[in-house]
Amino acid sequence: MSRVSLEGQVAVITGAARGVGELLARKLSARGAKVALVGLEPDALKQVSARLHGDSEHWHADVTDHEAMTRVAREVGERFGRVDIVVANAGVATGGPFVDSDPESWRRVIEVNLIGSAVTGRAFLPLLVESRGYLLQIASLAALTPAPMMTAYCASKSGVEAYAHSLRAEVGHRGVRVGVGYLSWTDTDMVRGADQDEVMRELRQRLPWPTNKTYPLGPAVDRLVDGIERRAAHVYGQWWLRGMQGVRGHLPGLIGTVGQREMRRFADRLSGIRTGLVGAGGNADEQHRTTVRK
């Protein structure tokens, strides 16, 4: 597949204050892209922007807020003159038994990961149509396989994968490419935050190889950059995720059987699991919503 030079391209990245979004911004900038950073942490976004190689700017916005994201899209277009790449990366997570989950946190995972991605797409698609650009939707291993204790996250990532595949068929004739990026457990604040809970950490360690490992961030983001350059329909942050596509139809039955055994093993330890959003990004989202409610 032919590659598109990133020199002079304008890339928008949501969830850019840390983790995948931050490193992706740095790598795209190093290849000559102009970068627009979007997220809930203005101070952190400002610091990321200041460290980039080339032209960049940052916007404080909640990806679930249609009016805010429409404003951001307009201002990004005015600031840079065009938008060539949009990476819908913003995401949050929570874990634990569904029956004991906090309803607000559970709903927020769906809102940010799925609704927020759609709001991002709706806001920026007119600019991508003008540039015949590329939208990369960040999904997850959770889109390929169900997992107990991760109902909200799996539902949101399965949904966002289906949304992106559907969108690809709608906008392809207008010159816009749409890709889905898949990541397994990658060394980010979100994964480290989830691992702070002893039960969740042990459950993950009991997953079969290679799904039980935490993978370094750098190589995963390098694969995302490669996918952006190729305008790829599917981008795999870890090499083995491509193979999961061929067996994904068998996984719900397998997980349903094995998962019951694991839940029985941990049943007497499940009541103490934290029910809120995990990691520094989750904390930022909760602080944002608290501020908005005041």
C-alpha positions in Angstrom: 0.0 0.0 0.0 1.3 3.5 -0.9 2.3 5.8 1.9 1.3 9.4 2.4 4.1 11.8 3.6 3.2 13.4 6.9 5.2 16.5 6.1 2.9 19.5 6.4 -0.1 17.4 7.2 -2.5 18.6 10.0 -3.3 15.9 12.5 -5.9 16.2 15.3 -5.5 13.8 18.3 -8.0 13.5 21.1 -7.0 12.3 24.5 -3.6 13.8 23.8 -2.5 14.7 27.3 -0.8 11.4 28.0 -0.2 7.8 27.0 -0.9 6.8 23.4 -2.2 10.3 22.4 0.9 12.1 23.7 3.5 9.8 22.2 1.5 9.7 18.9 1.6 13.5 18.8 5.4 13.5 19.3 6.0 10.9 16.6 3.7 12.6 14.1 5.3 16.0 14.8 8.8 14.5 14.4 7.7 13.4 10.9 6.7 16.9 10.0 3.0 17.0 10.9 1.3 20.0 12.4 -0.6 18.7 15.5 -3.8 19.8 17.2 -4.1 18.4 20.7 -7.5 17.9 22.3 -8.3 16.8 25.9 -9.5 17.7 29.4 -6.2 18.7 30.9 -5.1 22.1 29.5 -1.9 22.3 31.5 -0.7 18.9 30.4 -1.8 19.6 26.8 0.2 22.8 26.9 3.3 21.0 28.1 2.9 18.3 25.4 2.5 21.0 22.8 5.6 22.9 24.0 7.7 19.7 23.6 6.7 19.0 20.0 9.1 19.5 17.1 6.9 21.6 14.8 3.7 23.7 14.8 1.1 22.7 17.3 -1.8 24.0 19.4 -4.0 22.6 22.1 -7.7 22.8 22.9 -9.5 22.0 26.1 -12.7 20.1 25.3 -14.9 17.2 26.4 -15.2 14.8 23.4 -18.8 14.0 24.4 -19.8 17.7 24.1 -21.1 18.2 20.5 -21.0 22.0 20.7 -17.5 22.1 22.2 -16.1 19.7 19.6 -17.8 21.6 16.7 -16.1 24.8 18.0 -12.8 23.0 18.2 -13.1 21.7 14.6 -13.9 25.2 13.4 -11.0 26.7 15.3 -8.5 24.0 14.2 -9.6 24.7 10.6 -9.0 28.4 11.1 -5.7 27.9 12.8 -4.1 25.5 10.4 -6.2 26.0 7.2 -7.1 22.3 6.9 -7.3 18.9 8.7 -5.8 15.8 7.1 -5.8 13.3 9.9 -8.0 12.8 12.9 -7.2 10.2 15.6 -10.1 9.5 17.9 -8.1 8.2 20.8 -9.8 9.6 23.9 -11.0 6.9 26.3 -11.6 5.9 29.8 -12.1 2.5 31.6 -13.6 0.9 34.7 -13.6 -2.6 35.9 -15.3 -5.0 38.3 -18.5 -7.0 38.4 -21.3 -5.4 36.4 -23.9 -6.0 39.2 -21.8 -4.0 41.6 -20.6 -1.3 39.2 -21.2 2.4 39.7 -23.9 3.3 37.1 -22.4 6.7 36.4 -18.9 5.4 35.8 -20.2 2.6 33.6 -22.3 5.0 31.5 -19.3 7.4 31.3 -17.1 4.7 29.6 -19.8 4.3 26.9 -20.2 8.0 26.5 -16.5 8.8 26.2 -15.3 5.8 24.2 -18.3 5.4 21.8 -20.4 8.6 21.8 -17.3 10.7 22.1 -15.7 9.1 19.1 -18.9 9.7 17.1 -19.0 13.3 18.2 -15.4 13.7 17.1 -16.1 12.1 13.8 -19.2 14.3 13.2 -17.3 17.5 14.0 -14.3 16.8 11.8 -15.7 14.9 8.9 -16.5 18.0 6.8 -12.8 19.0 7.0 -11.7 15.5 6.2 -14.0 15.5 3.2 -12.3 18.7 2.0 -8.8 17.2 2.4 -9.7 13.7 1.4 -8.2 12.7 4.7 -8.0 9.9 7.2 -9.8 9.1 10.4 -8.2 6.6 12.7 -10.5 5.2 15.4 -8.6 3.7 18.3 -10.3 0.4 19.5 -8.8 -2.4 21.5 -8.4 -6.1 22.0 -11.6 -5.6 23.9 -13.4 -5.1 20.5 -12.2 -8.6 19.4 -13.0 -10.6 22.5 -15.3 -10.3 25.5 -13.9 -10.3 29.0 -15.6 -10.6 32.4 -15.2 -7.6 34.7 -14.9 -5.3 31.7 -18.5 -5.0 30.5 -18.5 -1.3 29.8 -15.1 -1.2 28.1 -15.8 -4.2 25.9 -19.2 -2.8 25.0 -17.7 0.6 24.1 -14.8 -0.8 22.0 -17.0 -3.3 20.2 -19.4 -0.5 19.4 -16.8 1.9 18.3 -15.3 -0.7 16.0 -18.7 -1.3 14.4 -19.2 2.5 14.1 -15.9 2.9 12.3 -16.5 0.0 9.9 -19.9 1.4 9.0 -18.5 4.9 8.6 -15.8 3.6 6.2 -18.5 2.4 3.8 -20.3 5.7 4.0 -17.5 8.1 3.3 -15.1 6.2 1.1 -16.6 7.4 -2.1 -15.9 11.0 -0.9 -12.2 10.2 -0.6 -12.1 9.8 3.2 -10.3 6.7 4.5 -11.3 5.3 7.9 -9.1 2.9 10.0 -9.5 1.0 13.2 -6.5 0.7 15.5 -6.3 -2.3 17.9 -4.2 -2.3 21.0 -3.7 -5.0 23.6 -2.7 -4.2 27.2 -0.2 -1.4 26.6 1.9 0.5 29.2 -0.3 3.5 29.8 -1.7 5.3 32.8 -5.0 3.5 32.2 -3.5 0.0 32.3 -1.3 0.9 35.3 -4.4 2.3 37.0 -6.3 -0.9 36.4 -3.4 -2.9 37.8 -3.5 -1.1 41.1 -6.5 -3.3 42.0 -5.0 -6.7 43.1 -7.9 -8.8 41.9 -8.0 -7.2 38.4 -4.2 -7.5 38.2 -4.3 -11.2 39.1 -7.1 -11.9 36.7 -5.2 -10.4 33.9 -2.1 -12.3 34.7 -4.2 -15.5 34.4 -5.2 -14.8 30.8 -3.6 -17.0 28.2 -0.4 -15.8 26.4 0.0 -13.4 24.7 -3.0 -11.6 26.1 -1.6 -11.6 29.7 1.3 -9.3 29.0 1.7 -5.5 29.2 3.4 -4.3 26.0 5.7 -1.3 25.7 4.1 1.9 24.4 6.7 2.9 21.9 6.4 0.0 19.4 2.6 0.1 19.6 2.6 3.8 18.6 5.1 3.2 15.9 2.6 0.7 14.4 -0.1 3.4 14.6 2.1 5.9 12.8 2.8 3.3 10.1 -0.9 2.7 9.7 -1.6 6.5 9.4 1.0 6.8 6.7 -0.6 3.9 4.8 -4.2 5.2 5.5 -4.8 1.6 6.6 -8.2 0.1 7.3 -6.8 -2.0 10.2 -3.8 -1.2 12.4 -2.5 -3.6 15.0 -0.5 -2.2 17.9 0.8 -5.7 18.6 1.7 -8.2 15.9 -0.4 -11.0 17.1 -3.7 -9.0 17.2 -4.1 -9.5 13.4 -4.5 -13.3 14.0 -7.3 -12.7 16.5 -9.5 -11.6 13.6 -9.7 -15.1 12.3 -10.7 -16.7 15.6 -12.9 -14.0 17.1 -16.1 -15.8 16.3 -15.1 -18.7 18.6 -14.1 -16.5 21.6 -17.4 -15.6 23.2 -18.1 -19.3 23.8 -14.6 -20.0 25.1 -14.6 -16.9 27.4 -18.0 -17.8 28.6 -16.8 -21.2 29.8 -13.4 -20.2 31.1 -14.6 -17.0 32.6 -17.1 -18.8 34.8 -14.3 -20.8 36.3 -12.2 -17.7 37.0 -15.2 -15.9 38.6 -15.8 -18.8 40.9 -12.1 -18.8 41.9 -12.2 -15.0 42.8 -15.8 -14.8 44.0 -15.0 -14.1 47.7 -12.6 -11.2 46.7 -14.8 -9.3 44.3 -16.6 -7.0 46.7 -13.6 -4.7 47.4 -12.9 -3.8 43.8 -12.8 -0.1 43.0 -15.8 0.9 40.9 -14.7 4.3 39.5 -12.7 5.2 36.4 -9.1 4.1 36.5 -5.8 5.9 35.9 -4.8 9.5 35.6 -7.1 10.0 32.6 -10.0 8.7 34.6 -9.3 11.0 37.4 -9.2 14.0 35.0 -12.5 13.0 33.6 -14.1 12.7 37.0 -12.7 16.1 38.1 -14.0 17.7 34.9 -17.5 16.4 35.5 -17.4 17.5 39.1 -16.4 21.0 37.9 -19.2 21.1 35.3 -21.8 20.2 37.9 -20.9 23.0 40.2 
